[in-house]
Amino acid sequence: MAPPNPLRHEVIRVYKQLLYMGREYPLGYDYFRPRLHKAFSAKADLQDEAEIRKGLEQAEYVKKEIEALYYLKRYRALKQRYE
């Protein structure tokens, strides 16, 4: 049995944050969740700590992109409402 990876908790934390953010995804949670699961499953076999960190950086980048998408959506709604 392999020893537990110290980055495991960090990966789970990022996954849960992305799942939470996906609830408001424009195409819907049913569109977002399977794609997120597929993306994380594709990298589930990584063992090298550097590769795992690289994947975490990519996930953080995606998280920031989703946040930007939400801010843009909110900005457009407010702009439409007050014009």
C-alpha positions as YAML, in Angstrom:
chain: A
units: angstrom
residues:
- id: 1
  name: MET
  ca: [0.00, 0.00, 0.00]
- id: 2
  name: ALA
  ca: [1.37, 3.40, -1.00]
- id: 3
  name: PRO
  ca: [1.74, 6.12, 1.62]
- id: 4
  name: PRO
  ca: [-0.89, 8.87, 1.44]
- id: 5
  name: ASN
  ca: [0.03, 11.81, -0.72]
- id: 6
  name: PRO
  ca: [0.36, 15.08, 1.25]
- id: 7
  name: LEU
  ca: [-1.30, 16.99, -1.61]
- id: 8
  name: ARG
  ca: [-4.43, 14.86, -1.51]
- id: 9
  name: HIS
  ca: [-6.29, 17.26, 0.79]
- id: 10
  name: GLU
  ca: [-5.37, 20.21, -1.39]
- id: 11
  name: VAL
  ca: [-6.65, 18.45, -4.51]
- id: 12
  name: ILE
  ca: [-9.93, 17.60, -2.76]
- id: 13
  name: ARG
  ca: [-10.26, 21.19, -1.55]
- id: 14
  name: VAL
  ca: [-9.85, 22.60, -5.08]
- id: 15
  name: TYR
  ca: [-12.28, 20.01, -6.48]
- id: 16
  name: LYS
  ca: [-14.93, 20.97, -3.90]
- id: 17
  name: GLN
  ca: [-14.41, 24.67, -4.58]
- id: 18
  name: LEU
  ca: [-14.87, 24.12, -8.31]
- id: 19
  name: LEU
  ca: [-17.98, 22.02, -7.68]
- id: 20
  name: TYR
  ca: [-19.40, 24.81, -5.53]
- id: 21
  name: MET
  ca: [-18.63, 27.40, -8.21]
- id: 22
  name: GLY
  ca: [-20.19, 25.16, -10.86]
- id: 23
  name: ARG
  ca: [-23.63, 25.57, -9.33]
- id: 24
  name: GLU
  ca: [-23.93, 28.95, -11.02]
- id: 25
  name: TYR
  ca: [-22.28, 27.95, -14.31]
- id: 26
  name: PRO
  ca: [-24.17, 29.48, -17.28]
- id: 27
  name: LEU
  ca: [-24.71, 26.13, -19.02]
- id: 28
  name: GLY
  ca: [-25.88, 24.53, -15.79]
- id: 29
  name: TYR
  ca: [-24.54, 22.25, -13.10]
- id: 30
  name: ASP
  ca: [-25.49, 19.15, -15.10]
- id: 31
  name: TYR
  ca: [-23.13, 20.35, -17.85]
- id: 32
  name: PHE
  ca: [-20.32, 21.42, -15.50]
- id: 33
  name: ARG
  ca: [-20.06, 18.52, -13.04]
- id: 34
  name: PRO
  ca: [-19.35, 15.63, -15.47]
- id: 35
  name: ARG
  ca: [-16.67, 17.67, -17.23]
- id: 36
  name: LEU
  ca: [-15.02, 18.59, -13.95]
- id: 37
  name: HIS
  ca: [-15.11, 14.96, -12.84]
- id: 38
  name: LYS
  ca: [-13.63, 13.83, -16.15]
- id: 39
  name: ALA
  ca: [-10.82, 16.42, -15.91]
- id: 40
  name: PHE
  ca: [-9.86, 15.32, -12.39]
- id: 41
  name: SER
  ca: [-10.22, 11.61, -13.23]
- id: 42
  name: ALA
  ca: [-7.85, 12.02, -16.16]
- id: 43
  name: LYS
  ca: [-5.11, 13.09, -13.75]
- id: 44
  name: ALA
  ca: [-5.97, 10.67, -10.95]
- id: 45
  name: ASP
  ca: [-3.00, 8.41, -11.69]
- id: 46
  name: LEU
  ca: [-0.37, 11.14, -11.16]
- id: 47
  name: GLN
  ca: [2.22, 10.22, -8.54]
- id: 48
  name: ASP
  ca: [4.94, 12.83, -9.07]
- id: 49
  name: GLU
  ca: [4.53, 15.76, -6.70]
- id: 50
  name: ALA
  ca: [5.63, 18.28, -9.35]
- id: 51
  name: GLU
  ca: [3.00, 17.01, -11.79]
- id: 52
  name: ILE
  ca: [0.31, 17.18, -9.11]
- id: 53
  name: ARG
  ca: [1.31, 20.77, -8.29]
- id: 54
  name: LYS
  ca: [1.17, 21.60, -12.00]
- id: 55
  name: GLY
  ca: [-2.37, 20.19, -12.13]
- id: 56
  name: LEU
  ca: [-3.33, 22.22, -9.06]
- id: 57
  name: GLU
  ca: [-2.02, 25.38, -10.71]
- id: 58
  name: GLN
  ca: [-4.11, 24.58, -13.77]
- id: 59
  name: ALA
  ca: [-7.18, 24.06, -11.56]
- id: 60
  name: GLU
  ca: [-6.57, 27.41, -9.83]
- id: 61
  name: TYR
  ca: [-6.34, 29.06, -13.24]
- id: 62
  name: VAL
  ca: [-9.67, 27.52, -14.26]
- id: 63
  name: LYS
  ca: [-11.15, 28.72, -10.97]
- id: 64
  name: LYS
  ca: [-10.06, 32.29, -11.71]
- id: 65
  name: GLU
  ca: [-11.50, 32.06, -15.23]
- id: 66
  name: ILE
  ca: [-14.85, 30.92, -13.85]
- id: 67
  name: GLU
  ca: [-14.82, 33.79, -11.34]
- id: 68
  name: ALA
  ca: [-14.15, 36.22, -14.19]
- id: 69
  name: LEU
  ca: [-17.04, 34.69, -16.12]
- id: 70
  name: TYR
  ca: [-19.36, 35.22, -13.15]
- id: 71
  name: TYR
  ca: [-18.23, 38.83, -12.67]
- id: 72
  name: LEU
  ca: [-18.82, 39.49, -16.36]
- id: 73
  name: LYS
  ca: [-22.28, 37.93, -16.16]
- id: 74
  name: ARG
  ca: [-23.12, 40.07, -13.13]
- id: 75
  name: TYR
  ca: [-21.75, 43.21, -14.80]
- id: 76
  name: ARG
  ca: [-23.84, 42.61, -17.91]
- id: 77
  name: ALA
  ca: [-26.97, 42.03, -15.84]
- id: 78
  name: LEU
  ca: [-26.44, 45.26, -13.89]
- id: 79
  name: LYS
  ca: [-25.64, 47.21, -17.04]
- id: 80
  name: GLN
  ca: [-28.79, 45.93, -18.72]
- id: 81
  name: ARG
  ca: [-30.88, 46.70, -15.66]
- id: 82
  name: TYR
  ca: [-29.74, 50.32, -15.32]
- id: 83
  name: GLU
  ca: [-29.63, 51.43, -18.94]
...
